[in-house]
Amino acid sequence: MQSFISQQQTNFLVATMSKYSSAVKNMEQTVMLPSLLQDIPLEDQNEAKDVSVSSQNLYECYIQLKYIKDIVESGRLPLEDLKRQINDAYDLEHEDETNLETLFYVHVKGLCAVLNTLTKKANMLTSRYKDMIGISL
């Protein structure tokens, strides 16, 4: 039973990562002139309810989404993050196995939530770019 649940979690994570990569690839293929996105605020009254917003503009969001996609697809973390994770893993060695399993599920759930939010951001950015240049949906 535990193996079945782990398999479902893995499939869900892979599907979430695939959906995110697909949304960003679509964004990259649609946005032919990323420089048009500079100076346009990320928040829009309609989308502000759906996607958490920050002080980023659409160009910064575009760059961030592409950077994260590269990390998701390659599986490689930047060096400083890797060093921090090695230190965190060393701290976790002293945890019991039950707690590690719980931590795993918490992190998978958190990762999926972040990827779903980033997918919404990529889709929103693509839609706003299409609206900007006059492509009807």
Backbone as JSON Lines, residues from 0, in Angstrom:
{"i":0,"aa":"M","n":[0.82,-1.19,0.0],"ca":[0.0,0.0,0.0],"c":[0.86,1.26,0.0]}
{"i":1,"aa":"Q","n":[1.92,1.23,0.82],"ca":[2.8,2.39,0.89],"c":[3.48,2.64,-0.45]}
{"i":2,"aa":"S","n":[3.84,1.56,-1.14],"ca":[4.47,1.67,-2.45],"c":[3.52,2.3,-3.46]}
{"i":3,"aa":"F","n":[2.24,1.93,-3.4],"ca":[1.24,2.49,-4.31],"c":[1.1,3.99,-4.09]}
{"i":4,"aa":"I","n":[1.07,4.41,-2.82],"ca":[0.96,5.83,-2.51],"c":[2.2,6.57,-3.0]}
{"i":5,"aa":"S","n":[3.37,5.99,-2.8],"ca":[4.6,6.62,-3.28],"c":[4.59,6.75,-4.79]}
{"i":6,"aa":"Q","n":[4.09,5.73,-5.48],"ca":[4.01,5.77,-6.95],"c":[3.07,6.88,-7.4]}
{"i":7,"aa":"Q","n":[1.93,7.02,-6.71],"ca":[0.99,8.1,-7.06],"c":[1.64,9.46,-6.85]}
{"i":8,"aa":"Q","n":[2.36,9.63,-5.74],"ca":[3.05,10.89,-5.46],"c":[4.06,11.19,-6.56]}
{"i":9,"aa":"T","n":[4.83,10.17,-6.97],"ca":[5.83,10.36,-8.01],"c":[5.18,10.74,-9.33]}
{"i":10,"aa":"N","n":[4.11,10.05,-9.7],"ca":[3.42,10.38,-10.95],"c":[2.84,11.79,-10.9]}
{"i":11,"aa":"F","n":[2.31,12.18,-9.75],"ca":[1.76,13.52,-9.6],"c":[2.85,14.57,-9.74]}
{"i":12,"aa":"L","n":[3.99,14.32,-9.13],"ca":[5.11,15.26,-9.22],"c":[5.61,15.37,-10.66]}
{"i":13,"aa":"V","n":[5.75,14.25,-11.34],"ca":[6.21,14.26,-12.73],"c":[5.19,14.99,-13.61]}
{"i":14,"aa":"A","n":[3.91,14.74,-13.39],"ca":[2.87,15.42,-14.18],"c":[2.89,16.92,-13.92]}
{"i":15,"aa":"T","n":[3.08,17.32,-12.67],"ca":[3.13,18.74,-12.33],"c":[4.34,19.41,-12.97]}
{"i":16,"aa":"M","n":[5.48,18.74,-12.91],"ca":[6.7,19.29,-13.52],"c":[6.54,19.38,-15.03]}
{"i":17,"aa":"S","n":[5.92,18.38,-15.62],"ca":[5.7,18.38,-17.07],"c":[4.75,19.5,-17.48]}
{"i":18,"aa":"K","n":[3.7,19.71,-16.69],"ca":[2.75,20.78,-17.0],"c":[3.42,22.14,-16.92]}
{"i":19,"aa":"Y","n":[4.28,22.32,-15.92],"ca":[5.02,23.58,-15.78],"c":[5.95,23.8,-16.98]}
{"i":20,"aa":"S","n":[6.73,22.77,-17.32],"ca":[7.66,22.89,-18.45],"c":[6.92,23.2,-19.74]}
{"i":21,"aa":"S","n":[5.78,22.55,-19.93],"ca":[4.98,22.78,-21.13],"c":[4.46,24.22,-21.18]}
{"i":22,"aa":"A","n":[4.0,24.74,-20.04],"ca":[3.49,26.12,-20.0],"c":[4.6,27.12,-20.31]}
{"i":23,"aa":"V","n":[5.81,26.87,-19.78],"ca":[6.92,27.79,-20.03],"c":[7.4,27.68,-21.47]}
{"i":24,"aa":"K","n":[7.42,26.46,-22.03],"ca":[7.8,26.32,-23.45],"c":[6.81,27.06,-24.34]}
{"i":25,"aa":"N","n":[5.53,26.95,-24.02],"ca":[4.51,27.68,-24.78],"c":[4.74,29.19,-24.65]}
{"i":26,"aa":"M","n":[5.07,29.64,-23.44],"ca":[5.36,31.06,-23.21],"c":[6.56,31.48,-24.06]}
{"i":27,"aa":"E","n":[7.64,30.67,-24.06],"ca":[8.84,31.01,-24.83],"c":[8.56,31.08,-26.32]}
{"i":28,"aa":"Q","n":[7.71,30.17,-26.82],"ca":[7.39,30.17,-28.25],"c":[6.49,31.33,-28.63]}
{"i":29,"aa":"T","n":[5.67,31.76,-27.7],"ca":[4.74,32.86,-27.96],"c":[5.42,34.21,-27.87]}
{"i":30,"aa":"V","n":[6.24,34.4,-26.85],"ca":[6.88,35.7,-26.6],"c":[8.11,35.83,-27.49]}
{"i":31,"aa":"M","n":[7.92,36.47,-28.63],"ca":[9.01,36.64,-29.58],"c":[9.9,37.84,-29.24]}
{"i":32,"aa":"L","n":[9.33,38.82,-28.57],"ca":[10.08,40.03,-28.2],"c":[9.95,40.25,-26.69]}
{"i":33,"aa":"P","n":[10.74,39.53,-25.9],"ca":[10.64,39.67,-24.44],"c":[10.86,41.1,-23.96]}
{"i":34,"aa":"S","n":[11.6,41.9,-24.71],"ca":[11.86,43.28,-24.28],"c":[10.57,44.1,-24.2]}
{"i":35,"aa":"L","n":[9.53,43.68,-24.93],"ca":[8.24,44.38,-24.83],"c":[7.63,44.24,-23.44]}
{"i":36,"aa":"L","n":[8.08,43.27,-22.68],"ca":[7.52,43.0,-21.36],"c":[8.1,43.9,-20.28]}
{"i":37,"aa":"Q","n":[9.19,44.59,-20.59],"ca":[9.8,45.48,-19.59],"c":[8.84,46.62,-19.28]}
{"i":38,"aa":"D","n":[8.88,47.1,-18.07],"ca":[8.07,48.23,-17.61],"c":[6.57,47.95,-17.55]}
{"i":39,"aa":"I","n":[6.16,46.7,-17.78],"ca":[4.75,46.35,-17.64],"c":[4.61,45.61,-16.32]}
{"i":40,"aa":"P","n":[3.81,46.15,-15.39],"ca":[3.7,45.5,-14.08],"c":[3.08,44.12,-14.19]}
{"i":41,"aa":"L","n":[3.5,43.24,-13.32],"ca":[3.0,41.87,-13.31],"c":[1.53,41.82,-12.95]}
{"i":42,"aa":"E","n":[1.13,42.62,-11.97],"ca":[-0.24,42.53,-11.5],"c":[-1.2,43.19,-12.47]}
{"i":43,"aa":"D","n":[-2.34,42.56,-12.59],"ca":[-3.45,43.06,-13.38],"c":[-4.67,42.84,-12.5]}
{"i":44,"aa":"Q","n":[-5.65,43.7,-12.57],"ca":[-6.79,43.59,-11.67],"c":[-7.46,42.21,-11.78]}
{"i":45,"aa":"N","n":[-7.56,41.67,-12.99],"ca":[-8.23,40.38,-13.17],"c":[-7.39,39.22,-12.66]}
{"i":46,"aa":"E","n":[-6.08,39.24,-12.93],"ca":[-5.23,38.13,-12.54],"c":[-4.74,38.23,-11.1]}
{"i":47,"aa":"A","n":[-4.82,39.39,-10.5],"ca":[-4.27,39.57,-9.15],"c":[-4.92,38.63,-8.15]}
{"i":48,"aa":"K","n":[-6.15,38.23,-8.4],"ca":[-6.83,37.31,-7.49],"c":[-6.33,35.88,-7.66]}
{"i":49,"aa":"D","n":[-5.94,35.52,-8.88],"ca":[-5.57,34.13,-9.18],"c":[-4.12,33.8,-8.9]}
{"i":50,"aa":"V","n":[-3.22,34.72,-9.11],"ca":[-1.79,34.46,-8.99],"c":[-1.2,35.41,-7.97]}
{"i":51,"aa":"S","n":[-0.38,34.87,-7.06],"ca":[0.25,35.77,-6.1],"c":[1.19,36.7,-6.85]}
{"i":52,"aa":"V","n":[1.11,37.97,-6.52],"ca":[1.87,38.97,-7.27],"c":[2.94,39.58,-6.41]}
{"i":53,"aa":"S","n":[3.93,40.14,-7.06],"ca":[4.99,40.85,-6.37],"c":[5.26,42.14,-7.13]}
{"i":54,"aa":"S","n":[6.37,42.78,-6.84],"ca":[6.7,44.03,-7.52],"c":[7.43,43.79,-8.84]}
{"i":55,"aa":"Q","n":[7.47,42.56,-9.3],"ca":[8.13,42.24,-10.57],"c":[7.39,42.85,-11.74]}
{"i":56,"aa":"N","n":[8.12,43.07,-12.83],"ca":[7.44,43.38,-14.07],"c":[7.38,42.09,-14.89]}
{"i":57,"aa":"L","n":[6.68,42.13,-16.01],"ca":[6.5,40.91,-16.81],"c":[7.82,40.37,-17.34]}
{"i":58,"aa":"Y","n":[8.77,41.24,-17.65],"ca":[10.06,40.79,-18.15],"c":[10.82,40.0,-17.08]}
{"i":59,"aa":"E","n":[10.86,40.53,-15.86],"ca":[11.54,39.82,-14.77],"c":[10.88,38.47,-14.51]}
{"i":60,"aa":"C","n":[9.56,38.44,-14.58],"ca":[8.81,37.19,-14.4],"c":[9.17,36.2,-15.51]}
{"i":61,"aa":"Y","n":[9.25,36.68,-16.74],"ca":[9.61,35.85,-17.89],"c":[10.99,35.21,-17.68]}
{"i":62,"aa":"I","n":[11.97,36.01,-17.27],"ca":[13.32,35.51,-17.04],"c":[13.32,34.48,-15.91]}
{"i":63,"aa":"Q","n":[12.61,34.77,-14.83],"ca":[12.55,33.87,-13.68],"c":[11.92,32.53,-14.07]}
{"i":64,"aa":"L","n":[10.82,32.56,-14.81],"ca":[10.15,31.33,-15.22],"c":[11.05,30.47,-16.1]}
{"i":65,"aa":"K","n":[11.79,31.1,-17.02],"ca":[12.72,30.36,-17.88],"c":[13.85,29.74,-17.06]}
{"i":66,"aa":"Y","n":[14.39,30.5,-16.1],"ca":[15.49,30.02,-15.26],"c":[15.06,28.8,-14.44]}
{"i":67,"aa":"I","n":[13.88,28.9,-13.85],"ca":[13.38,27.78,-13.04],"c":[13.1,26.57,-13.91]}
{"i":68,"aa":"K","n":[12.6,26.78,-15.12],"ca":[12.34,25.65,-16.04],"c":[13.64,24.93,-16.35]}
{"i":69,"aa":"D","n":[14.7,25.68,-16.57],"ca":[15.99,25.05,-16.85],"c":[16.45,24.18,-15.68]}
{"i":70,"aa":"I","n":[16.24,24.66,-14.47],"ca":[16.62,23.88,-13.28],"c":[15.74,22.64,-13.17]}
{"i":71,"aa":"V","n":[14.43,22.79,-13.39],"ca":[13.5,21.65,-13.3],"c":[13.86,20.59,-14.33]}
{"i":72,"aa":"E","n":[14.17,21.01,-15.55],"ca":[14.45,20.05,-16.62],"c":[15.83,19.42,-16.48]}
{"i":73,"aa":"S","n":[16.81,20.18,-16.02],"ca":[18.16,19.63,-15.93],"c":[18.4,18.89,-14.62]}
{"i":74,"aa":"G","n":[17.65,19.26,-13.6],"ca":[17.85,18.64,-12.29],"c":[19.08,19.15,-11.57]}
{"i":75,"aa":"R","n":[19.73,20.17,-12.11],"ca":[20.93,20.73,-11.49],"c":[20.59,22.01,-10.76]}
{"i":76,"aa":"L","n":[21.05,22.1,-9.53],"ca":[20.86,23.3,-8.74],"c":[22.1,24.18,-8.85]}
{"i":77,"aa":"P","n":[21.93,25.49,-8.71],"ca":[23.1,26.36,-8.66],"c":[24.01,25.95,-7.5]}
{"i":78,"aa":"L","n":[25.29,26.21,-7.6],"ca":[26.28,25.75,-6.65],"c":[25.97,26.14,-5.21]}
{"i":79,"aa":"E","n":[25.56,27.39,-4.98],"ca":[25.3,27.81,-3.6],"c":[24.11,27.07,-3.0]}
{"i":80,"aa":"D","n":[23.09,26.79,-3.82],"ca":[21.95,26.01,-3.33],"c":[22.37,24.58,-3.02]}
{"i":81,"aa":"L","n":[23.24,24.04,-3.85],"ca":[23.72,22.67,-3.64],"c":[24.48,22.57,-2.32]}
{"i":82,"aa":"K","n":[25.32,23.55,-2.04],"ca":[26.06,23.54,-0.77],"c":[25.11,23.61,0.42]}
{"i":83,"aa":"R","n":[24.1,24.44,0.32],"ca":[23.12,24.56,1.41],"c":[22.36,23.26,1.59]}
{"i":84,"aa":"Q","n":[22.0,22.62,0.49],"ca":[21.26,21.36,0.59],"c":[22.11,20.24,1.18]}
{"i":85,"aa":"I","n":[23.39,20.24,0.87],"ca":[24.28,19.24,1.47],"c":[24.32,19.44,2.98]}
{"i":86,"aa":"N","n":[24.41,20.69,3.42],"ca":[24.39,20.97,4.86],"c":[23.07,20.57,5.49]}
{"i":87,"aa":"D","n":[21.96,20.84,4.8],"ca":[20.64,20.46,5.31],"c":[20.52,18.94,5.39]}
{"i":88,"aa":"A","n":[21.03,18.23,4.38],"ca":[20.98,16.77,4.38],"c":[21.78,16.21,5.54]}
{"i":89,"aa":"Y","n":[22.9,16.82,5.85],"ca":[23.71,16.37,6.99],"c":[22.92,16.51,8.28]}
{"i":90,"aa":"D","n":[22.18,17.62,8.42],"ca":[21.36,17.83,9.61],"c":[20.23,16.81,9.7]}
{"i":91,"aa":"L","n":[19.7,16.37,8.54],"ca":[18.59,15.42,8.52],"c":[19.02,13.98,8.79]}
{"i":92,"aa":"E","n":[20.33,13.7,8.72],"ca":[20.8,12.34,8.94],"c":[20.42,11.83,10.32]}
{"i":93,"aa":"H","n":[20.21,12.71,11.26],"ca":[19.93,12.31,12.63],"c":[18.44,12.12,12.89]}
{"i":94,"aa":"E","n":[17.62,12.35,11.89],"ca":[16.17,12.16,12.03],"c":[15.82,10.69,11.89]}
{"i":95,"aa":"D","n":[14.69,10.28,12.5],"ca":[14.28,8.89,12.32],"c":[13.57,8.73,10.98]}
{"i":96,"aa":"E","n":[13.4,7.49,10.53],"ca":[12.86,7.23,9.18],"c":[11.42,7.71,9.01]}
{"i":97,"aa":"T","n":[10.61,7.59,10.02],"ca":[9.22,8.03,9.93],"c":[9.16,9.53,9.68]}
{"i":98,"aa":"N","n":[9.97,10.28,10.38],"ca":[10.0,11.72,10.2],"c":[10.51,12.08,8.8]}
{"i":99,"aa":"L","n":[11.47,11.35,8.27],"ca":[11.97,11.62,6.93],"c":[10.89,11.41,5.89]}
{"i":100,"aa":"E","n":[10.09,10.38,6.08],"ca":[8.99,10.13,5.13],"c":[7.99,11.28,5.17]}
{"i":101,"aa":"T","n":[7.68,11.74,6.36],"ca":[6.77,12.88,6.51],"c":[7.36,14.12,5.85]}
{"i":102,"aa":"L","n":[8.65,14.36,6.1],"ca":[9.32,15.51,5.46],"c":[9.27,15.4,3.94]}
{"i":103,"aa":"F","n":[9.47,14.19,3.43],"ca":[9.42,13.98,1.98],"c":[8.06,14.39,1.43]}
{"i":104,"aa":"Y","n":[6.98,13.92,2.05],"ca":[5.65,14.24,1.56],"c":[5.35,15.74,1.67]}
{"i":105,"aa":"V","n":[5.83,16.36,2.73],"ca":[5.63,17.81,2.89],"c":[6.36,18.55,1.77]}
{"i":106,"aa":"H","n":[7.58,18.14,1.47],"ca":[8.35,18.82,0.43],"c":[7.78,18.57,-0.96]}
{"i":107,"aa":"V","n":[7.32,17.36,-1.24],"ca":[6.71,17.07,-2.54],"c":[5.44,17.91,-2.71]}
{"i":108,"aa":"K","n":[4.64,17.97,-1.65],"ca":[3.41,18.78,-1.72],"c":[3.76,20.24,-1.94]}
{"i":109,"aa":"G","n":[4.77,20.74,-1.22],"ca":[5.19,22.13,-1.4],"c":[5.73,22.41,-2.79]}
{"i":110,"aa":"L","n":[6.53,21.48,-3.31],"ca":[7.08,21.64,-4.66],"c":[5.96,21.67,-5.69]}
{"i":111,"aa":"C","n":[4.99,20.79,-5.55],"ca":[3.86,20.78,-6.48],"c":[3.07,22.09,-6.4]}
{"i":112,"aa":"A","n":[2.88,22.6,-5.2],"ca":[2.15,23.86,-5.05],"c":[2.91,25.0,-5.73]}
{"i":113,"aa":"V","n":[4.22,25.05,-5.55],"ca":[5.03,26.1,-6.17],"c":[4.98,25.96,-7.69]}
{"i":114,"aa":"L","n":[5.14,24.74,-8.2],"ca":[5.11,24.54,-9.65],"c":[3.74,24.88,-10.24]}
{"i":115,"aa":"N","n":[2.67,24.59,-9.53],"ca":[1.34,24.97,-10.01],"c":[1.19,26.48,-10.07]}
{"i":116,"aa":"T","n":[1.71,27.19,-9.08],"ca":[1.65,28.65,-9.08],"c":[2.49,29.22,-10.22]}
{"i":117,"aa":"L","n":[3.68,28.65,-10.44],"ca":[4.53,29.11,-11.54],"c":[3.89,28.81,-12.9]}
{"i":118,"aa":"T","n":[3.2,27.69,-13.01],"ca":[2.49,27.36,-14.25],"c":[1.42,28.4,-14.53]}
{"i":119,"aa":"K","n":[0.68,28.8,-13.5],"ca":[-0.34,29.84,-13.67],"c":[0.3,31.16,-14.11]}
{"i":120,"aa":"K","n":[1.47,31.47,-13.51],"ca":[2.18,32.69,-13.89],"c":[2.59,32.65,-15.36]}
{"i":121,"aa":"A","n":[3.13,31.52,-15.82],"ca":[3.56,31.39,-17.21],"c":[2.37,31.52,-18.15]}
{"i":122,"aa":"N","n":[1.26,30.9,-17.82],"ca":[0.06,31.0,-18.65],"c":[-0.49,32.42,-18.67]}
{"i":123,"aa":"M","n":[-0.44,33.11,-17.52],"ca":[-0.9,34.48,-17.44],"c":[0.0,35.39,-18.28]}
{"i":124,"aa":"L","n":[1.3,35.19,-18.19],"ca":[2.25,36.01,-18.95],"c":[2.03,35.81,-20.45]}
{"i":125,"aa":"T","n":[1.85,34.57,-20.86],"ca":[1.59,34.27,-22.28],"c":[0.31,34.96,-22.75]}
{"i":126,"aa":"S","n":[-0.72,34.87,-21.95],"ca":[-2.0,35.49,-22.3],"c":[-1.89,37.01,-22.38]}
{"i":127,"aa":"R","n":[-1.2,37.61,-21.44],"ca":[-1.04,39.07,-21.45],"c":[-0.2,39.52,-22.65]}
{"i":128,"aa":"Y","n":[0.82,38.74,-23.02],"ca":[1.63,39.09,-24.17],"c":[0.77,39.02,-25.44]}
{"i":129,"aa":"K","n":[-0.03,37.98,-25.56],"ca":[-0.92,37.88,-26.73],"c":[-1.88,39.05,-26.8]}
{"i":130,"aa":"D","n":[-2.42,39.45,-25.66],"ca":[-3.32,40.61,-25.62],"c":[-2.57,41.88,-26.05]}
{"i":131,"aa":"M","n":[-1.31,42.01,-25.57],"ca":[-0.52,43.2,-25.89],"c":[-0.27,43.35,-27.38]}
{"i":132,"aa":"I","n":[0.05,42.25,-28.04],"ca":[0.39,42.35,-29.46],"c":[-0.82,42.14,-30.37]}
{"i":133,"aa":"G","n":[-1.99,41.86,-29.77],"ca":[-3.22,41.8,-30.54],"c":[-3.56,40.44,-31.11]}
{"i":134,"aa":"I","n":[-3.0,39.4,-30.55],"ca":[-3.38,38.05,-31.0],"c":[-4.62,37.64,-30.24]}
{"i":135,"aa":"S","n":[-5.68,37.28,-30.98],"ca":[-6.91,36.85,-30.3],"c":[-6.79,35.38,-29.91]}
{"i":136,"aa":"L","n":[-7.38,35.07,-28.77],"ca":[-7.32,33.7,-28.25],"c":[-8.35,32.81,-28.87]}
